[in-house]
Amino acid sequence: MLTEKEVVQEIKRAKLRHGPFPRDMIRSYVLLSEEVGEVARAVAETTRLPRLNARRPTHLNDLREELVQCVAVISMWVANLDVERERDEREGRV
């Protein structure tokens, strides 16, 4: 089962590797799309050929890692949107 701790660890790893999450919505969308593409690749590897059954646990682990990365990207994007909304509310834009 996915835990909050796991997502937080992935967010920390991503920030160390790539820097802060972009505030620009287009760049955020591009990052999420890239992660979803990696999920698609992992699904293809997991379901590809019956002869790969011996490697199936590895492929399932890879798929899970990619899904956790998607959750982390979505979490960071939502956090940025919350900050932006709060700023708009303080400045009377809402």
Phi, psi and omega per residue, in radians:
M1 nan 2.388 3.113
L2 -1.191 2.343 3.137
T3 -2.030 2.750 3.079
E4 -1.053 -0.677 3.133
K5 -1.010 -0.740 -3.141
E6 -1.100 -0.730 3.130
V7 -1.162 -0.764 3.128
V8 -1.076 -0.720 3.103
Q9 -1.082 -0.713 3.127
E10 -1.171 -0.670 3.088
I11 -1.090 -0.789 3.120
K12 -1.074 -0.761 3.129
R13 -1.070 -0.781 -3.127
A14 -1.126 -0.702 3.129
K15 -1.160 -0.677 3.097
L16 -1.142 -0.683 -3.070
R17 -1.389 -0.691 -2.986
H18 -2.041 -0.099 -3.079
G19 1.515 -2.978 -3.091
P20 -1.134 2.647 3.117
F21 -1.213 2.393 -3.096
P22 -1.148 2.529 3.084
R23 -1.536 -0.321 3.129
D24 -1.241 2.201 -3.059
M25 -1.120 -0.603 -3.140
I26 -1.169 -0.786 3.111
R27 -1.130 -0.639 3.093
S28 -1.085 -0.772 3.131
Y29 -1.106 -0.714 3.129
V30 -1.078 -0.750 3.113
L31 -1.084 -0.779 3.123
L32 -1.105 -0.732 3.122
S33 -1.070 -0.689 3.102
E34 -1.078 -0.775 3.122
E35 -1.113 -0.731 3.128
V36 -1.122 -0.633 3.057
G37 -1.085 -0.664 3.097
E38 -1.201 -0.574 3.033
V39 -1.109 -0.771 3.138
A40 -1.045 -0.740 3.111
R41 -1.107 -0.739 3.139
A42 -1.146 -0.651 3.076
V43 -1.100 -0.772 3.138
A44 -1.052 -0.751 3.120
E45 -1.141 -0.650 -3.101
T46 -1.205 -0.608 -3.024
T47 -1.859 0.106 -2.949
R48 -1.024 -1.243 -3.025
L49 -2.345 2.492 3.114
P50 -1.025 -0.548 -3.106
R51 -1.154 -0.205 3.133
L52 -1.570 0.176 -3.094
N53 -0.933 -0.584 -3.141
A54 -1.128 -0.494 -3.128
R55 -1.686 0.004 -3.083
R56 -0.953 -0.777 3.113
P57 -1.013 -0.675 3.105
T58 -1.116 -0.782 -3.138
H59 -1.154 -0.670 3.093
L60 -1.122 -0.697 3.082
N61 -1.105 -0.734 3.107
D62 -1.074 -0.765 3.121
L63 -1.066 -0.782 3.141
R64 -1.076 -0.755 3.119
E65 -1.044 -0.733 3.138
E66 -1.160 -0.669 3.099
L67 -1.145 -0.690 3.093
V68 -1.105 -0.680 3.092
Q69 -1.097 -0.662 3.069
C70 -1.084 -0.776 3.122
V71 -1.055 -0.727 -3.141
A72 -1.112 -0.775 3.121
V73 -1.083 -0.792 3.128
I74 -1.088 -0.736 3.136
S75 -1.072 -0.767 3.138
M76 -1.155 -0.672 3.133
W77 -1.143 -0.790 3.121
V78 -1.076 -0.720 3.114
A79 -1.059 -0.741 3.096
N80 -1.106 -0.720 3.121
L81 -1.119 -0.686 3.111
D82 -1.091 -0.747 3.112
V83 -1.100 -0.753 3.137
E84 -1.107 -0.754 3.123
R85 -1.103 -0.764 3.118
E86 -1.086 -0.690 3.108
R87 -1.122 -0.752 3.111
D88 -1.069 -0.714 3.133
E89 -1.130 -0.751 3.117
R90 -1.098 -0.641 -3.095
E91 -1.543 0.074 3.084
G92 1.249 0.445 -3.135
R93 -1.520 -0.139 -3.070
V94 -1.773 nan nan
